[in-house]
């Protein structure tokens, strides 16, 4: 048991002695604590050196500046789109005007439908009248030929109708 106890004490002495594992671990912990307490804090401790930490901090600052300018841009864009006299308001006015024009167009189309219905009725009547006109024209032509024939017959038979020329000596 004394031998085991002695062996255990030697192991503890190796661990805790100068250059031992515990001393190295405490040294590393001290270095990490110093880095965490340094200028860049935990970021410097994680990255291992100040130069990389400075790069990360500079990148974050640029991102913050970009976000700030984007916030201003978004606010101006919102104003232009959603604010008074903005795109949304103009679009709403255009939609309202389009609705008025469409309503007027609907009314005009209703009137055109009525006119077309009347035109169809008239064209139906005209078609029937055209068929009647063709038959009527044929009858008129036949009667005209008969009248012409009668006039020619009367002219042949009528003695005074002929033109007689009187010649003077």
NUGU-763952 format. One line per 2 residues: number of its first residue (from 1); their letters; for each residue x, y, z of C-alpha. Coordinates in steps of 0.02 Angstrom, whole numbers, plus 50000, padded with zeros to 5 digits. Layout:
BEGIN
NUM) a) X/Y/Z  ...
END
This chain:
BEGIN
1) xx) 50000/50000/50000  50144/50117/50038
3) xx) 50213/50080/49866  50047/50122/49787
5) xx) 50034/50280/49888  50211/50327/49841
7) xx) 50172/50296/49657  50017/50403/49671
9) xx) 50114/50545/49751  50245/50536/49614
11) xx) 50108/50548/49482  50031/50697/49571
13) xx) 50203/50777/49583  50232/50752/49396
15) xx) 50063/50828/49358  50085/50977/49472
17) xx) 50272/51002/49458  50356/51128/49341
19) xx) 50329/51071/49161  50189/50956/49216
21) xx) 50023/50937/49127  49927/51037/49257
23) xx) 50052/51180/49245  50038/51179/49055
25) xx) 49848/51177/49064  49850/51321/49189
27) xx) 49971/51416/49075  49856/51389/48925
29) xx) 49707/51444/49031  49802/51599/49085
31) xx) 49844/51639/48901  49661/51615/48849
33) xx) 49602/51723/48995  49724/51860/48946
35) xx) 49660/51854/48766  49479/51861/48823
37) xx) 49523/52010/48930  49619/52091/48787
39) xx) 49563/52222/48661  49455/52107/48553
41) xx) 49389/51997/48694  49326/51822/48659
43) xx) 49345/51852/48471  49533/51875/48492
45) xx) 49540/51717/48600  49443/51614/48472
47) xx) 49540/51675/48320  49708/51664/48407
49) xx) 49781/51832/48354  49736/52015/48352
51) xx) 49759/52037/48165  49622/51914/48119
53) xx) 49511/51988/48254  49538/52162/48180
55) xx) 49485/52096/48008  49326/52020/48080
57) xx) 49285/52180/48176  49314/52284/48018
59) xx) 49200/52168/47919  49064/52184/48052
61) xx) 49081/52373/48050  49064/52376/47860
63) xx) 48911/52263/47872  48836/52380/48002
65) xx) 48868/52531/47890  48790/52441/47743
67) xx) 48638/52394/47847  48620/52574/47905
69) xx) 48623/52639/47727  48501/52500/47676
71) xx) 48383/52554/47815  48382/52731/47745
73) xx) 48354/52664/47570  48211/52553/47629
75) xx) 48132/52701/47719  48143/52810/47562
77) xx) 48078/52668/47454  47933/52639/47573
79) xx) 47893/52824/47565  47897/52824/47375
81) xx) 47792/52667/47361  47673/52678/47509
83) xx) 47675/52863/47556  47558/53000/47497
85) xx) 47576/53024/47310  47672/52860/47302
87) xx) 47661/52719/47179  47521/52630/47271
89) xx) 47413/52785/47276  47445/52821/47092
91) xx) 47407/52641/47048  47244/52649/47146
93) xx) 47193/52807/47051  47235/52722/46886
95) xx) 47132/52569/46935  46986/52681/46982
97) xx) 46996/52772/46815  47008/52605/46724
99) xx) 46851/52546/46815  46758/52703/46761
101) xx) 46814/52679/46581  46765/52495/46586
103) xx) 46592/52539/46652  46570/52666/46511
105) xx) 46630/52535/46388  46504/52409/46456
107) xx) 46364/52535/46430  46426/52572/46254
109) xx) 46432/52387/46215  46253/52366/46276
111) xx) 46200/52504/46156  46300/52423/46016
113) xx) 46214/52257/46053  46044/52342/46036
115) xx) 46098/52425/45872  46162/52259/45806
117) xx) 45998/52174/45851  45905/52311/45757
119) xx) 46025/52294/45610  45997/52107/45606
121) xx) 45809/52134/45603  45828/52263/45464
123) xx) 45946/52150/45366  45820/52008/45382
125) xx) 45685/52123/45315  45803/52184/45179
127) xx) 45843/52006/45128  45660/51965/45111
129) xx) 45632/52129/45019  45779/52092/44905
131) xx) 45703/51926/44856  45537/52015/44826
133) xx) 45630/52151/44726  45707/52021/44612
135) xx) 45536/51950/44572  45463/52125/44556
137) xx) 45603/52178/44439  45571/52025/44330
139) xx) 45387/52072/44324  45428/52255/44285
141) xx) 45549/52201/44147  45418/52085/44072
143) xx) 45285/52223/44080  45408/52348/44006
145) xx) 45442/52231/43860  45255/52211/43836
147) xx) 45230/52399/43840  45374/52426/43720
149) xx) 45299/52297/43605  45129/52383/43616
151) xx) 45205/52554/43581  45296/52484/43430
153) xx) 45134/52404/43371  45038/52567/43394
155) xx) 45173/52665/43303  45163/52547/43157
157) xx) 44976/52557/43149  44950/52741/43186
159) xx) 44957/52837/43026  44989/53011/43093
161) xx) 45130/52965/43199  45253/52952/43058
163) xx) 45356/53101/43030  45334/53171/42862
165) xx) 45457/53286/42792  45403/53435/42695
167) xx) 45529/53500/42572  45521/53668/42504
169) x) 45580/53701/42328
END
